């Protein structure tokens, strides 16, 4: 669709109105011209006959004067008049048609030719001094002239009758022409006014709607429905630009409101962080006060080991030494990274302590590939998994349960797995654990499975992840995926 501008619409409407008015005027002029032409033809024919009559009379008079006086001036006058007569008689009808006026014209033309022939013969006889001959020819020419005048009179009578009839018809057609002309003028005027009103409405109505929308936006009502103008002209372009401007202003206000809301949220978060900072400082003070308890426990265990060795209780000494080594490893910050070899060694100590506690009730397996031992991993991620497997997965098994710990490299990842043959985990519990919203499971689980999930994600910047596979009655497998190029310290 070709877009139309306001200028083209105005020009088009004006052109249509002008064409209608011009058509009415053209019809009036054409009808008047046709009537006038009909009358003019009749009067023109009458005038031609009058001129033939005059030239005939003057030619006859000049011929008589020449024959009587043999004057050269009279001869010149005759020649001029006879030439004019011949020229005027030449357009007369020469055909035989079933029309009285045309037949009389043919007869008149013949008589004029005979008159001119006799006149020329009389002039020639006069020059030859043949008196008898030019007298006879002059008399014959006069007879021809008389006959021609009679025919002229009859033709003029017919023309006058036709003129009267034409005038009567013309006079009768004048009212109908005037009526038709008035009807066309009125129709053209009405149609022109209708077109003018239509174009005026089409031009002003979109402007009125656009002005109303602009007034609403000016009053701050940005939710006012903007007009949809698909006119394809300057008004449509202006409406589109205005809609885009209004939308931009509304979006700017929404963005300002959103920024204000974000700033308010940030301020609340800052206040909350300040409050947490105060609480953290209080917790650090409390931790410093309670830190003596695990160190006191470790030192007490070391002293117990010395007593056991001095009394010869080697098994008790090994137990206390293993427990002290495990506690020393656990007392280090859990946010640090260690080698997989260190984590595996800590798990082996923990498994040894579990065997002391449970005897042969459960079977334990700890395996690690050589290429996985130097991989870095967050500390204390395997021991909570083993503790969770024994405390939850196998707690309903009196015997026959097993726990398997493994470490290997697969592609660009290190895989640490803890599997048990216990009761498994419900899907809802797996989803809750992997969501890692809580800080710990409960008091029985120590650091807790969810803390392992959270620390793996935080320590690896989201590159590492924990997967849990479980089914009712067949056990649970917890798999930790660590990138080999983690880059944590």
NORQUI-V298589 format. One line per field, one symbol per residue. ss: DSSP state (H for helix, E for strand, - for the rest). phi: phi as a letter, one per 30 degrees, with the letter a starting at -180 (. if undefined). psi: psi as a letter, one per 20 degrees, with the letter a starting at -180 (. if undefined). Layout:
ss=???
phi=???
psi=???
This chain:
ss=-----HHHHHHHHHHHHHHHHHHHHHHHHHHHHHHHHHHHHHHHHHHHHHHHHHHHHHHHHHHHHHHHH--HHHHHHHHHHHHHHHHHHH---------HHHHHHHHHHHHHHHHHHHHHHHHHHHH---HHHHHHHHHHHHHHHHHHHHHHHHHHHHHHHHHHHHHHHHHHHHHHHHHHHHHHHHHHHHHHHHHHHHHHHHHHHHHHHHHHHHHHHH---------------HHHHHHHHHHHHHHHHHHHHHHHHHHHHHHHHHHHHHHHHHHHHHHHHHHHHHHHHHHHHHHHHHHHHHHHHHHHHHH--HHHHHHHHHHHHHHHHHH-----EEEHHHHHHHHHHHHHHHHHHH---EEEEEEE-HHH---EEE---HHHHHHHHHHHH-------EEEEEEEEEE--EEEEEEEE------HHHHHHHHH-------HHH---HHHHHHHHHHH-----EEEEEEE---EEEEEEEEE------
phi=.ddcdeddddddddddddddddddddddddddddddddddddddddddddddedddddddddddddddchddddddddedddddddddddddecccbdbdddddddddddddddddddddddddddddicdddddddddddddddddddddedddddddddddddddddddddedddddddddddddddddddddddddddddddddddddddddddddjcddddddcccdicddddddddddddddddddddddddddddddddddddddddddddddddddddddddcddddddddddddddddddddcicdddddddddddddddddddddddcbdedddddddddddddddddcicdbcbbbbbdddcdcddbedhcdeddddddddcdcdccdaidbbbcbbacbicbcccbbcbcddibddddddddddhdddadaddcidjddddeddddddciidcacbbcbbeicjbbccccbddceidc
psi=pppprgghggggghggghggghgghggghggghgghhghhgghhgghghghggghgghggghgggghhikphghgggggghhgggghhigiqpjroqmpgghghhgggggggghghghgghgghhghjknggghgghghhhhgghgghhgggggghgghgghgggghggghhigghggggggghgggggghghggggghgghhhghhgghhgghgghhjjmijppqqoolhjahgggggghggggggggghgghgggghggghghhghhggghgghgghgghhgghhhhihhghhggghgghhhgggghhijngghggghgggggghghhiqpiirqrqhgggggghggghghhhhgicjhqpqpoqpqhiihjqqqqqlhgghggghgghggjhjohriqqpppqprpocjqpopqoqrkbiaqqhhhgggghhkhrhrfahhjchqhhhggghggghjkihqrpqppqqpiiaqppppopqhlgjr.
